[in-house]
Amino acid sequence: MRRVAIHFIAIVVIHFDSVAQAYQKRQPKLLYDPEGKYESYGWYIGGGICKMLPRGINEELTGYTESDDTLYSGKYSRSGGIGIYLEASRHHFFRPNAIFNHADYGLSYHAAKGSENFSGIPLSSGSLFNEKYIAATGHLTRNAPLSNRFWFHLGLGLRCEAAIIRRNSRGAFYGAELKQPAFVHAQSTLRLGIGWKPEPGIYIVPSLEFSVLNVFPFEGALGTLPYFNGRFRPVFLSLRVMWLKGKKDRICEGQPGADPDLERRHKREKNDLWGPEMRGKKK
């Protein structure tokens, strides 16, 4: 399963790159113009939702003791809730022909919600989780312009999260070990979407992001987090507003506006009938 996931990601990246190159050959455009009025860096803010997708919405499981006696047996039903997602970040544009031509790094906040219900022997039970996280995030992105104002983007990210609030409600104990994510954990993510540039220096970017690898604690190509007796995958749907810092006006020496005192001094000396030298001779 892990190999299949890795191969799938590799195929998506390669296919995306070939499509991007085809579009660029047909209509080469620049999202950021180095010779324009803006620097290559700026800020963005964003917001959206976090949806927890359960792996195995409905399944039957049986647990055994060390002596192979039945500990519990029954049906599970799981559902993922929707929580708020907020982010703020710094971002940079690189050379258009680079493998990754855009990067960002910053902070985010999100709420993770979901439930798991068990129906079977020795008894039925229900559990809920409602957790709040802050995260340090970073992404490397490949942007593929489609026109002057629109582009595709595909990026790889890393999210290092820490739980700040945990309001989990565990049901009656029925024999299964109920788990939860580590207080601090890290996941690698895949982010894709489309962007719109309404005017130079301003970008509107809707994105879909989901986890693909558990980096810390390392669990390989899972991308899901343990909650109770199941696992859930965080999926983020967001809308970002990005902007670039404007360049400072460059003023050349000797040009009008370079030194306001120079023009006033020149005007005063020009209108002086005698001037400094003539005043000395006048005596």
N, C-alpha and C positions, 0 to 999 in steps of 0.2 A: 504493500500500500504506500509505503514511504517513497519507494522508487517510482511508482506511478505518479505520485504528486510532484516529485522533483522533475520528472520527464515532462509532465504537463506544463509546469512553469517555464521550463526551457523552451518548449515549443511555442508557448504564448509569446515569450520575449522575442524569439527569432522571427515569428510571423509578424508581430507588431513592427519590428524594425524594418522588415522587407516592405510592408505596406507603407510605413512612414517614408522610406526612401523613394518609393514610387510616387507618392503625393508630392514630395519635395522636388523631384525632377520635373513633374508636370507643372507645378506652380510654386517655385521657391519664394518663401516669405520669411520675414524675421519678426519674431515676437518682441525682441529687444534690439534696438539699433544703437551700437556703440557710439555712433557719431551724432546721436540725437540729444535731446535736452535732459535726459535722465541718466542717473548712475545705474550700474548693473545690480544694485541691491536695494532692498526696502523691507517693508513689513507686511504682514497679513493677519487678519482676524477671521475666525470662522465659527460656525455653529451647525448643529444638526442633531442626529439621534444615534444612539448605540442600541443595536438589536442583538440579543443573545440567542444564537441558533443552536438548539440541542442536537446532539448526535444520537440518533435513536429515539425518536419521539415516543414510539410505543415498542416495548420489548419485554420478553419474559426472561427472568434470571433466577437461578437457584444457587444458593450458597451452602457450603458444606463445612463441617467441623473437621478437625485433624483426624478424627476416627471415621471420616466419610459418612457421618450422619447428617441429615438435612437440617441446616440452620434456618433457612428461610427459602421460600419459593413463591413466586407470584408475578404479577404484571406491573410494569412501570409506565407511567405516562408523564411526559415532560413538556414544558412550554417555556419559551423565552419572552421576557418582557422588553419594553422599550424605555430607555433612559435618555436623559439630556447629554449632549456632547458639546464642549466648547474648546476652542484652541486659539493660541496667539503665537506667532512665530516670525523669525527673521528669514529672508530668502534671498537667493543670489542666482543670476543668470550667468552661464558660461558660454564658451564658443558654440555656435549653432551645430557644428559638425562633430562635437564631442559625443561619446557614447551616452553619457548623462550630461545634459545641458542645463540642468536646473537643480538646485538643492535648497532645503529648508531645515531649520532646527528651532525648537521652541518647547512650549509647555501646553498641556491639555488637561481637561477634566471630563470625566464621564461617570455615569451611573450604570451599573450592571444589575439586571433584575431577571428573575426566573423562578420556576417552581418544579418540584418533582413529587409525584404521588405514587405510593406503593399499595397494591391490593393483593393480598395473599395470606400465607401462613408465616408466622404464628398470628399476625395481626396486620391491619392496614395502618398506613401512616402517610402523612403529608409534610413536606418541607418547603420553605421559601428562602430565597436569598435576595438581599437588597444592599449592594455595596457601592461606595463612592471611591473613585481613584483619581490621583493626580499622576501625570506621566511626563517624562522627558522624551521628546520625539525627534526623529531625524529622518529625512527622505532624500534619496537620489532619484531624479526623474528624467525621463526622455520625453521631450515635447516634439510633436510632429505637426507643424502648421498645415492647415488645409486651405486657408485663405488669409486675407489681411486681418480678419477678426476671430477666426475659429481655429482650434487645434485639438488633437488627441494628446493624452498624456498617459504614461505608464511608469510607475515608480516602485522602488523597493524601499522599505522603511524598517525602522527599529523603534519599538516602544518599550521603555523601562518604567514600569508602573509600581506604585505603592498605594496600599489601601489606607484611606484616612477615616472611613466610617464603615462599620460592618454591622448590619441589622439582619442577621440570619435567624430564621425560626426553624428549628429541627423538630420533627414530629416524634411520636412515640418510638422508642427503640425496638426494632424487630430483628436485630441480629447482624445487619449489614454495617460495615464501616462507612461512616458518612464523612466525605472529604471536602476540602475547600482549597482554593489557590494559596500559594505561598504569599506571605505578607508583601514581599518584594519579588517581582518576576519580570521577565523580559520576553518579548515575542517579536519575530520578524514578520513583516506584513507586505502585502501587495496592494497597491493603490492604482486605480485607473479612472478615467473619466474624460470629459470634454471641457474646454475652456472658451471664454469669450472676452475679447478685448474691445470694450466700448469706445475707448479713446487711448492715445499713447500714455503709457505709465500706469494704467488702471486695468485690472484683470478680474473677471468673475469666473470662479472655478468650482463647479459641482463635482464631487468625487465619491467613489465607493472604495472602501478600504476594509480588508479582512486579514486575519492572521493566518500564516502558513507554516511557521516553525516556532517551537518552544525552545528559546535560547537558554534561559535561566529560570528555574532549574532545567537542564538540558533534557529534552524528551524527543528530539528529532522532529520529523515532519508530521506533527500532530496538529498544531495550531489551535488546539482546544484547551479549555481550562476545566479542572475537576470541580464539580459541585455535587455533593452528596454521593450518590452511587452512579452518576453519569458525567458527561462532559458537554461543555457548551463552547461555541465559537463566537467571539466578539466580531460584529460587523458594524462599520461606521459609515453612515451616509451624511455627508456634510456639504456646505456651501461656503466657499472662502472668498473674501474680498482682499485682493492683493494690490499693492501700489509700490512704485519706485521713488526713490529720493531724487529730487531735481538737482541738476548740476548748478554750481555757482557760476554767475556770469564772469567771463574772463575779460579783463580790461587791460589793454596794452598801454605801456608808458608812452606819453607824448600825445595820446589820442584824446579827443574831447571826452570829458567825464572822468579821466584817469586821476586828475588832481584838481578839485574845485578851486583851491587857493591859487593854482597856477594861472587860471583864467582871470581871476580877480586881480592878481598882481600884474599880469600883462596888460589888462585894461587900464589900470591906474597909471602905469608907466607910459602907456600910449597916449593918454590924455594929458600928461604932464607937459606943459609948454616948454619948460626949460630942461627938465630931466636932471638927474644927479650931476652929470658932468657940466652942464650949462650953469647950474646954480653955483658951482665952484668958480667958474670964469666970471660970473656976474659980479662977484665981489671985486 
